[in-house]
Amino acid sequence: METSSMDKRVWTRVSGDGKSAAAGMSLGSGGGSGSGTKTGAGGKPQPYGWHGYYGETGGGSSSGPEYRGRVTLPHEARGKVTPPVQKGKVVTPPPPAPLSKGGRVGVSTKNDDSTKPDPKPEALNSEAREQVQSVLDKSPKANDVNMNSAYRSGDPTAHGEGQAADINRINGQKVSDAVAPNVPEAQREAMRRQLREMRAAAETNPEVEAYIDPLGGFFRPKDRNSKEEGREANVKEIYDHRHHIHITIRKVLQTRQ
């Protein structure tokens, strides 16, 4: 494609693919008398036309000075985006590990409340770690869970004694999905199946003193030799545990480890 200026002396050509271009000026007869040289790069004389631009001077009926080069396309002019440099060492969290030796289900420890510290499995009593792990391992479809709370210093409940753990995710899925109205039915039912299996595992373990999840739960007497019967969790207790599973292990005659 070729275009020219109003005075018909300046012309440009752009290739069809837009990748190269040429420009020139027709000086007409006698145009060469306007050419000359002047000091350019490196202090050396460079030829120039009457317009003062460096180039190949021409005259007479020649096409005049020509300037050739590759067209810079818009997307090239923007340049490449350099990603920001990450400062400091990136810390990769350790993979979920069982609470006790030989356990099958891995347990990660991330508190869902950013204002509170992550739980430390070693702060639980050894008996609690073993029995919570036993409940998890007997839940057939559980591969890994997240424990978002365990021992809490000064807590008046079993958490303060290092005898309780809270689980808020199973296989990466939120426990709260079991009762969340805004999740797909299939997703909700998948978590309900997980909870039914985990509760069944807790019911078969005589060392579990209490178990509560978003669907229900139970309490047993603290004394293993008690003749009293346990009870089902009430509506308030179930509602208070709509986001997690709570497991309390019966206390043994040992100091916290």
Disulfide bonds with the S-S distance in Angstrom:
none
